């Protein structure tokens, strides 16, 4: 019989880390909702949705428009686009 182990970790972020975590979650939510809206509009007009690649190309333009998106990790923003593409 195979035994499985589990580990539980707890983190204690300082105030600066808490702020960055909140900003990251907020930016991810914004990017996801922004591209979801674009995807829905595109689908209603063409009966075809957007791909991950089409959204990823537009992400740098969005970051130029909203400077605060540059404050968080770009990989987490791309991950939001992947989640949208998978949904």
N, CA, C and O atoms as a Tinker XYZ file with bonds, in Angstrom:
   348  protein
     1  N      0.843000   -1.176000    0.000000    73     2
     2  CA     0.000000    0.000000    0.000000    64     1     3
     3  C      0.890000    1.241000    0.000000    63     2     4     5
     4  O      1.845000    1.340000    0.771000    81     3
     5  N      0.562000    2.168000   -0.866000    73     3     6
     6  CA     1.362000    3.369000   -1.027000    64     5     7
     7  C      0.939000    4.440000   -0.020000    63     6     8     9
     8  O     -0.252000    4.679000    0.180000    81     7
     9  N      1.916000    5.073000    0.605000    73     7    10
    10  CA     1.659000    6.143000    1.559000    64     9    11
    11  C      1.883000    7.493000    0.874000    63    10    12    13
    12  O      2.887000    7.699000    0.191000    81    11
    13  N      0.952000    8.386000    1.065000    73    11    14
    14  CA     1.061000    9.730000    0.516000    64    13    15
    15  C      1.325000   10.718000    1.643000    63    14    16    17
    16  O      0.794000   10.593000    2.746000    81    15
    17  N      2.165000   11.708000    1.332000    73    15    18
    18  CA     2.458000   12.749000    2.303000    64    17    19
    19  C      1.900000   14.067000    1.796000    63    18    20    21
    20  O      1.831000   14.310000    0.591000    81    19
    21  N      1.518000   14.884000    2.709000    73    19    22
    22  CA     1.038000   16.221000    2.368000    64    21    23
    23  C      1.780000   17.233000    3.223000    63    22    24    25
    24  O      2.092000   16.978000    4.386000    81    23
    25  N      2.051000   18.363000    2.638000    73    23    26
    26  CA     2.712000   19.443000    3.348000    64    25    27
    27  C      1.820000   20.674000    3.276000    63    26    28    29
    28  O      1.203000   20.946000    2.246000    81    27
    29  N      1.760000   21.390000    4.339000    73    27    30
    30  CA     0.978000   22.615000    4.394000    64    29    31
    31  C      1.935000   23.758000    4.730000    63    30    32    33
    32  O      2.711000   23.682000    5.682000    81    31
    33  N      1.861000   24.802000    3.937000    73    31    34
    34  CA     2.712000   25.961000    4.147000    64    33    35
    35  C      1.851000   27.188000    4.368000    63    34    36    37
    36  O      0.745000   27.296000    3.840000    81    35
    37  N      2.367000   28.090000    5.142000    73    35    38
    38  CA     1.684000   29.362000    5.354000    64    37    39
    39  C      2.712000   30.458000    5.129000    63    38    40    41
    40  O      3.848000   30.367000    5.593000    81    39
    41  N      2.302000   31.484000    4.420000    73    39    42
    42  CA     3.219000   32.597000    4.172000    64    41    43
    43  C      2.773000   33.798000    4.994000    63    42    44    45
    44  O      1.590000   33.976000    5.284000    81    43
    45  N      3.727000   34.594000    5.350000    73    43    46
    46  CA     3.463000   35.820000    6.099000    64    45    47
    47  C      4.091000   36.980000    5.338000    63    46    48    49
    48  O      5.203000   37.402000    5.655000    81    47
    49  N      3.379000   37.498000    4.331000    73    47    50
    50  CA     3.961000   38.596000    3.549000    64    49    51
    51  C      3.996000   39.900000    4.350000    63    50    52    53
    52  O      3.130000   40.166000    5.184000    81    51
    53  N      5.020000   40.697000    4.069000    73    51    54
    54  CA     5.069000   42.016000    4.700000    64    53    55
    55  C      4.117000   42.952000    3.955000    63    54    56    57
    56  O      3.481000   42.533000    2.988000    81    55
    57  N      4.010000   44.183000    4.377000    73    55    58
    58  CA     3.025000   45.111000    3.807000    64    57    59
    59  C      3.277000   45.362000    2.319000    63    58    60    61
    60  O      2.333000   45.436000    1.532000    81    59
    61  N      4.540000   45.492000    1.938000    73    59    62
    62  CA     4.867000   45.735000    0.541000    64    61    63
    63  C      4.461000   44.535000   -0.335000    63    62    64    65
    64  O      3.951000   44.715000   -1.440000    81    63
    65  N      4.690000   43.329000    0.162000    73    63    66
    66  CA     4.316000   42.127000   -0.569000    64    65    67
    67  C      2.790000   41.984000   -0.659000    63    66    68    69
    68  O      2.262000   41.555000   -1.685000    81    67
    69  N      2.095000   42.342000    0.409000    73    67    70
    70  CA     0.629000   42.300000    0.380000    64    69    71
    71  C      0.080000   43.238000   -0.689000    63    70    72    73
    72  O     -0.860000   42.899000   -1.408000    81    71
    73  N      0.680000   44.420000   -0.781000    73    71    74
    74  CA     0.250000   45.389000   -1.785000    64    73    75
    75  C      0.477000   44.849000   -3.192000    63    74    76    77
    76  O     -0.389000   44.977000   -4.058000    81    75
    77  N      1.638000   44.247000   -3.419000    73    75    78
    78  CA     1.941000   43.687000   -4.735000    64    77    79
    79  C      0.998000   42.530000   -5.074000    63    78    80    81
    80  O      0.580000   42.395000   -6.225000    81    79
    81  N      0.665000   41.710000   -4.107000    73    79    82
    82  CA    -0.271000   40.601000   -4.328000    64    81    83
    83  C     -1.638000   41.143000   -4.720000    63    82    84    85
    84  O     -2.262000   40.638000   -5.653000    81    83
    85  N     -2.105000   42.165000   -4.016000    73    83    86
    86  CA    -3.409000   42.762000   -4.343000    64    85    87
    87  C     -3.399000   43.384000   -5.743000    63    86    88    89
    88  O     -4.356000   43.234000   -6.503000    81    87
    89  N     -2.308000   44.082000   -6.075000    73    87    90
    90  CA    -2.197000   44.686000   -7.405000    64    89    91
    91  C     -2.203000   43.608000   -8.492000    63    90    92    93
    92  O     -2.834000   43.767000   -9.538000    81    91
    93  N     -1.494000   42.518000   -8.228000    73    91    94
    94  CA    -1.428000   41.427000   -9.203000    64    93    95
    95  C     -2.803000   40.828000   -9.433000    63    94    96    97
    96  O     -3.202000   40.625000  -10.580000    81    95
    97  N     -3.533000   40.540000   -8.366000    73    95    98
    98  CA    -4.883000   39.991000   -8.518000    64    97    99
    99  C     -5.792000   40.957000   -9.269000    63    98   100   101
   100  O     -6.565000   40.545000  -10.134000    81    99
   101  N     -5.700000   42.235000   -8.940000    73    99   102
   102  CA    -6.533000   43.237000   -9.605000    64   101   103
   103  C     -6.205000   43.368000  -11.087000    63   102   104   105
   104  O     -7.109000   43.457000  -11.918000    81   103
   105  N     -4.925000   43.380000  -11.419000    73   103   106
   106  CA    -4.520000   43.488000  -12.824000    64   105   107
   107  C     -4.922000   42.245000  -13.605000    63   106   108   109
   108  O     -5.364000   42.345000  -14.749000    81   107
   109  N     -4.772000   41.076000  -12.995000    73   107   110
   110  CA    -5.188000   39.840000  -13.658000    64   109   111
   111  C     -6.688000   39.863000  -13.941000    63   110   112   113
   112  O     -7.131000   39.477000  -15.023000    81   111
   113  N     -7.449000   40.311000  -12.975000    73   111   114
   114  CA    -8.903000   40.394000  -13.140000    64   113   115
   115  C     -9.252000   41.373000  -14.258000    63   114   116   117
   116  O    -10.122000   41.098000  -15.084000    81   115
   117  N     -8.562000   42.529000  -14.278000    73   115   118
   118  CA    -8.818000   43.529000  -15.305000    64   117   119
   119  C     -8.515000   42.976000  -16.700000    63   118   120   121
   120  O     -9.325000   43.125000  -17.615000    81   119
   121  N     -7.356000   42.342000  -16.864000    73   119   122
   122  CA    -6.958000   41.796000  -18.171000    64   121   123
   123  C     -7.934000   40.717000  -18.616000    63   122   124   125
   124  O     -8.354000   40.699000  -19.773000    81   123
   125  N     -8.296000   39.826000  -17.716000    73   123   126
   126  CA    -9.238000   38.757000  -18.049000    64   125   127
   127  C    -10.570000   39.347000  -18.513000    63   126   128   129
   128  O    -11.086000   38.957000  -19.561000    81   127
   129  N    -11.123000   40.272000  -17.751000    73   127   130
   130  CA   -12.417000   40.867000  -18.100000    64   129   131
   131  C    -12.344000   41.701000  -19.375000    63   130   132   133
   132  O    -13.288000   41.706000  -20.165000    81   131
   133  N    -11.237000   42.404000  -19.583000    73   131   134
   134  CA   -11.068000   43.221000  -20.790000    64   133   135
   135  C    -11.101000   42.333000  -22.032000    63   134   136   137
   136  O    -11.822000   42.619000  -22.988000    81   135
   137  N    -10.326000   41.267000  -22.012000    73   135   138
   138  CA   -10.264000   40.399000  -23.186000    64   137   139
   139  C    -11.505000   39.516000  -23.309000    63   138   140   141
   140  O    -11.857000   39.103000  -24.413000    81   139
   141  N    -12.159000   39.227000  -22.213000    73   139   142
   142  CA   -13.442000   38.516000  -22.289000    64   141   143
   143  C    -14.463000   39.375000  -23.027000    63   142   144   145
   144  O    -15.219000   38.872000  -23.859000    81   143
   145  N    -14.485000   40.666000  -22.723000    73   143   146
   146  CA   -15.387000   41.587000  -23.407000    64   145   147
   147  C    -15.066000   41.643000  -24.905000    63   146   148   149
   148  O    -15.971000   41.598000  -25.739000    81   147
   149  N    -13.767000   41.743000  -25.244000    73   147   150
   150  CA   -13.365000   41.744000  -26.655000    64   149   151
   151  C    -13.760000   40.444000  -27.343000    63   150   152   153
   152  O    -14.250000   40.446000  -28.472000    81   151
   153  N    -13.538000   39.331000  -26.642000    73   151   154
   154  CA   -13.864000   38.019000  -27.203000    64   153   155
   155  C    -15.355000   37.927000  -27.493000    63   154   156   157
   156  O    -15.748000   37.448000  -28.557000    81   155
   157  N    -16.187000   38.377000  -26.566000    73   155   158
   158  CA   -17.634000   38.311000  -26.748000    64   157   159
   159  C    -18.088000   39.199000  -27.906000    63   158   160   161
   160  O    -18.941000   38.799000  -28.698000    81   159
   161  N    -17.522000   40.401000  -28.006000    73   159   162
   162  CA   -17.875000   41.289000  -29.113000    64   161   163
   163  C    -17.470000   40.689000  -30.457000    63   162   164   165
   164  O    -18.232000   40.739000  -31.422000    81   163
   165  N    -16.264000   40.121000  -30.511000    73   163   166
   166  CA   -15.792000   39.495000  -31.744000    64   165   167
   167  C    -16.675000   38.317000  -32.122000    63   166   168   169
   168  O    -17.019000   38.138000  -33.290000    81   167
   169  N    -17.037000   37.521000  -31.138000    73   167   170
   170  CA   -17.880000   36.358000  -31.411000    64   169   171
   171  C    -19.260000   36.786000  -31.912000    63   170   172   173
   172  O    -19.794000   36.172000  -32.835000    81   171
   173  N    -19.835000   37.812000  -31.329000    73   171   174
   174  CA   -21.154000   38.286000  -31.756000    64   173   175
   175  C    -21.127000   38.821000  -33.193000    63   174   176   177
   176  O    -22.121000   38.718000  -33.912000    81   175
   177  N    -19.996000   39.390000  -33.607000    73   175   178
   178  CA   -19.903000   39.960000  -34.947000    64   177   179
   179  C    -19.521000   38.929000  -36.009000    63   178   180   181
   180  O    -20.033000   38.969000  -37.127000    81   179
   181  N    -18.623000   38.006000  -35.659000    73   179   182
   182  CA   -18.062000   37.095000  -36.664000    64   181   183
   183  C    -18.399000   35.628000  -36.432000    63   182   184   185
   184  O    -18.113000   34.791000  -37.289000    81   183
   185  N    -18.995000   35.303000  -35.306000    73   183   186
   186  CA   -19.269000   33.912000  -34.915000    64   185   187
   187  C    -17.974000   33.110000  -34.702000    63   186   188   189
   188  O    -17.992000   31.879000  -34.713000    81   187
   189  N    -16.853000   33.820000  -34.508000    73   187   190
   190  CA   -15.574000   33.204000  -34.175000    64   189   191
   191  C    -14.975000   33.991000  -33.018000    63   190   192   193
   192  O    -15.052000   35.219000  -32.987000    81   191
   193  N    -14.386000   33.287000  -32.079000    73   191   194
   194  CA   -13.772000   33.961000  -30.948000    64   193   195
   195  C    -12.329000   34.324000  -31.227000    63   194   196   197
   196  O    -11.830000   34.126000  -32.335000    81   195
   197  N    -11.671000   34.850000  -30.229000    73   195   198
   198  CA   -10.257000   35.199000  -30.317000    64   197   199
   199  C     -9.412000   34.048000  -29.797000    63   198   200   201
   200  O     -9.864000   33.275000  -28.952000    81   199
   201  N     -8.210000   33.932000  -30.290000    73   199   202
   202  CA    -7.283000   32.929000  -29.781000    64   201   203
   203  C     -6.379000   33.565000  -28.718000    63   202   204   205
   204  O     -6.371000   34.783000  -28.539000    81   203
   205  N     -5.631000   32.728000  -28.027000    73   203   206
   206  CA    -4.664000   33.241000  -27.054000    64   205   207
   207  C     -3.661000   34.153000  -27.751000    63   206   208   209
   208  O     -3.322000   35.223000  -27.245000    81   207
   209  N     -3.193000   33.717000  -28.918000    73   207   210
   210  CA    -2.177000   34.477000  -29.647000    64   209   211
   211  C     -2.682000   35.872000  -30.041000    63   210   212   213
   212  O     -1.947000   36.854000  -29.934000    81   211
   213  N     -3.911000   35.952000  -30.486000    73   211   214
   214  CA    -4.480000   37.253000  -30.860000    64   213   215
   215  C     -4.559000   38.186000  -29.653000    63   214   216   217
   216  O     -4.304000   39.385000  -29.768000    81   215
   217  N     -4.912000   37.631000  -28.509000    73   215   218
   218  CA    -4.985000   38.444000  -27.288000    64   217   219
   219  C     -3.596000   38.839000  -26.800000    63   218   220   221
   220  O     -3.383000   39.972000  -26.369000    81   219
   221  N     -2.650000   37.898000  -26.869000    73   219   222
   222  CA    -1.294000   38.163000  -26.382000    64   221   223
   223  C     -0.621000   39.275000  -27.189000    63   222   224   225
   224  O      0.183000   40.036000  -26.652000    81   223
   225  N     -0.949000   39.365000  -28.469000    73   223   226
   226  CA    -0.385000   40.429000  -29.305000    64   225   227
   227  C     -0.907000   41.791000  -28.850000    63   226   228   229
   228  O     -0.187000   42.786000  -28.938000    81   227
   229  N     -2.135000   41.846000  -28.371000    73   227   230
   230  CA    -2.743000   43.105000  -27.952000    64   229   231
   231  C     -2.344000   43.516000  -26.533000    63   230   232   233
   232  O     -2.554000   44.663000  -26.139000    81   231
   233  N     -1.773000   42.591000  -25.767000    73   231   234
   234  CA    -1.416000   42.889000  -24.378000    64   233   235
   235  C     -0.417000   44.031000  -24.234000    63   234   236   237
   236  O     -0.624000   44.881000  -23.369000    81   235
   237  N      0.663000   44.108000  -25.030000    73   235   238
   238  CA     1.577000   45.257000  -24.893000    64   237   239
   239  C      0.900000   46.598000  -25.179000    63   238   240   241
   240  O      1.223000   47.604000  -24.548000    81   239
   241  N     -0.038000   46.613000  -26.130000    73   239   242
   242  CA    -0.769000   47.852000  -26.421000    64   241   243
   243  C     -1.615000   48.265000  -25.214000    63   242   244   245
   244  O     -1.727000   49.447000  -24.892000    81   243
   245  N     -2.203000   47.267000  -24.558000    73   243   246
   246  CA    -3.010000   47.542000  -23.375000    64   245   247
   247  C     -2.133000   48.081000  -22.240000    63   246   248   249
   248  O     -2.555000   48.954000  -21.482000    81   247
   249  N     -0.907000   47.552000  -22.132000    73   247   250
   250  CA     0.012000   48.010000  -21.095000    64   249   251
   251  C      0.476000   49.442000  -21.348000    63   250   252   253
   252  O      0.768000   50.176000  -20.403000    81   251
   253  N      0.545000   49.845000  -22.622000    73   251   254
   254  CA     0.886000   51.234000  -22.930000    64   253   255
   255  C     -0.269000   52.161000  -22.573000    63   254   256   257
   256  O     -0.063000   53.295000  -22.141000    81   255
   257  N     -1.486000   51.661000  -22.759000    73   255   258
   258  CA    -2.671000   52.465000  -22.462000    64   257   259
   259  C     -2.876000   52.600000  -20.955000    63   258   260   261
   260  O     -3.254000   53.666000  -20.469000    81   259
   261  N     -2.627000   51.527000  -20.223000    73   259   262
   262  CA    -2.782000   51.517000  -18.764000    64   261   263
   263  C     -1.420000   51.236000  -18.142000    63   262   264   265
   264  O     -1.026000   50.078000  -18.005000    81   263
   265  N     -0.708000   52.276000  -17.770000    73   263   266
   266  CA     0.656000   52.163000  -17.261000    64   265   267
   267  C      0.752000   51.295000  -16.007000    63   266   268   269
   268  O      1.781000   50.661000  -15.775000    81   267
   269  N     -0.302000   51.260000  -15.201000    73   267   270
   270  CA    -0.253000   50.508000  -13.947000    64   269   271
   271  C     -0.196000   49.005000  -14.186000    63   270   272   273
   272  O      0.107000   48.257000  -13.256000    81   271
   273  N     -0.473000   48.540000  -15.395000    73   271   274
   274  CA    -0.338000   47.108000  -15.690000    64   273   275
   275  C      1.130000   46.683000  -15.727000    63   274   276   277
   276  O      1.438000   45.496000  -15.614000    81   275
   277  N      2.028000   47.645000  -15.883000    73   275   278
   278  CA     3.459000   47.343000  -15.916000    64   277   279
   279  C      4.027000   47.074000  -14.525000    63   278   280   281
   280  O      5.156000   46.597000  -14.403000    81   279
   281  N      3.272000   47.368000  -13.489000    73   279   282
   282  CA     3.763000   47.203000  -12.116000    64   281   283
   283  C      3.786000   45.749000  -11.672000    63   282   284   285
   284  O      4.465000   45.408000  -10.703000    81   283
   285  N      3.054000   44.894000  -12.366000    73   283   286
   286  CA     2.971000   43.487000  -11.955000    64   285   287
   287  C      3.716000   42.610000  -12.953000    63   286   288   289
   288  O      4.101000   43.063000  -14.030000    81   287
   289  N      3.911000   41.369000  -12.587000    73   287   290
   290  CA     4.634000   40.409000  -13.410000    64   289   291
   291  C      3.872000   40.123000  -14.703000    63   290   292   293
   292  O      2.675000   39.835000  -14.672000    81   291
   293  N      4.560000   40.202000  -15.825000    73   291   294
   294  CA     3.906000   40.001000  -17.118000    64   293   295
   295  C      3.450000   38.554000  -17.311000    63   294   296   297
   296  O      2.485000   38.295000  -18.031000    81   295
   297  N      4.136000   37.625000  -16.677000    73   295   298
   298  CA     3.756000   36.217000  -16.818000    64   297   299
   299  C      2.391000   35.960000  -16.182000    63   298   300   301
   300  O      1.624000   35.137000  -16.682000    81   299
   301  N      2.085000   36.647000  -15.096000    73   299   302
   302  CA     0.771000   36.459000  -14.485000    64   301   303
   303  C     -0.332000   37.013000  -15.377000    63   302   304   305
   304  O     -1.435000   36.467000  -15.407000    81   303
   305  N     -0.047000   38.100000  -16.108000    73   303   306
   306  CA    -1.031000   38.647000  -17.036000    64   305   307
   307  C     -1.243000   37.693000  -18.213000    63   306   308   309
   308  O     -2.371000   37.491000  -18.661000    81   307
   309  N     -0.155000   37.112000  -18.706000    73   307   310
   310  CA    -0.268000   36.133000  -19.790000    64   309   311
   311  C     -1.012000   34.902000  -19.318000    63   310   312   313
   312  O     -1.744000   34.277000  -20.085000    81   311
   313  N     -0.826000   34.558000  -18.074000    73   311   314
   314  CA    -1.541000   33.409000  -17.502000    64   313   315
   315  C     -3.047000   33.670000  -17.481000    63   314   316   317
   316  O     -3.840000   32.753000  -17.691000    81   315
   317  N     -3.436000   34.906000  -17.232000    73   315   318
   318  CA    -4.866000   35.258000  -17.273000    64   317   319
   319  C     -5.419000   35.049000  -18.676000    63   318   320   321
   320  O     -6.549000   34.592000  -18.845000    81   319
   321  N     -4.608000   35.389000  -19.692000    73   319   322
   322  CA    -5.039000   35.174000  -21.071000    64   321   323
   323  C     -5.155000   33.684000  -21.386000    63   322   324   325
   324  O     -6.066000   33.263000  -22.100000    81   323
   325  N     -4.233000   32.893000  -20.854000    73   323   326
   326  CA    -4.307000   31.433000  -21.056000    64   325   327
   327  C     -5.566000   30.872000  -20.399000    63   326   328   329
   328  O     -6.251000   30.025000  -20.972000    81   327
   329  N     -5.861000   31.348000  -19.204000    73   327   330
   330  CA    -7.077000   30.895000  -18.516000    64   329   331
   331  C     -8.319000   31.243000  -19.319000    63   330   332   333
   332  O     -9.257000   30.448000  -19.396000    81   331
   333  N     -8.328000   32.423000  -19.914000    73   331   334
   334  CA    -9.466000   32.833000  -20.743000    64   333   335
   335  C     -9.566000   31.949000  -21.982000    63   334   336   337
   336  O    -10.659000   31.526000  -22.358000    81   335
   337  N     -8.443000   31.673000  -22.607000    73   335   338
   338  CA    -8.435000   30.825000  -23.806000    64   337   339
   339  C     -8.917000   29.410000  -23.463000    63   338   340   341
   340  O     -9.624000   28.786000  -24.254000    81   339
   341  N     -8.538000   28.913000  -22.300000    73   339   342
   342  CA    -8.964000   27.569000  -21.892000    64   341   343
   343  C    -10.445000   27.523000  -21.536000    63   342   344   345
   344  O    -11.099000   26.491000  -21.690000    81   343
   345  N    -10.968000   28.654000  -21.059000    73   343   346
   346  CA   -12.385000   28.696000  -20.684000    64   345   347
   347  C    -13.213000   28.752000  -21.934000    63   346   348
   348  O    -14.441000   28.793000  -21.859000    81   347
